[in-house]
Amino acid sequence: MMGPCSSPTCHPRLVALPLVVGEGADKSAKEHLGLLDSHPALRDLVRASILVGERRWNLRLKNGLEVRLPETGTAAALERLVALDREKNLLARDIVILDLRLPDRITVRLTEAAAAARIEALKDKPKKKANDA
């Protein structure tokens, strides 16, 4: 495990180190952190980077959001994430998981409160018939 120490005797310089965890993370952290460094605004939101199955990364943001990155095309996924956040303020929304593993779509899991609100909002909408377009 790499990253800041949680001990009360931890040297203050170590607190600023990125937290990188997961089996094999020590071998691929440099490349991963280099990708994050190319997006400083995003990097500053990251609490931890977690290597999953020694093949892909999840980001745990300071607000609790989990971002699941793909095994390949990570740089493009980060670019897309930064662009979506800039355009739609995505990282501040009421979601708990943002899955970028599929290149043609983004999957989100809403918080329980947001999911309940969405269900209520959909109850009030009239249903469209198959013939209506």
Disulfide bonds with the S-S distance in Angstrom:
Cys5-Cys10 1.81
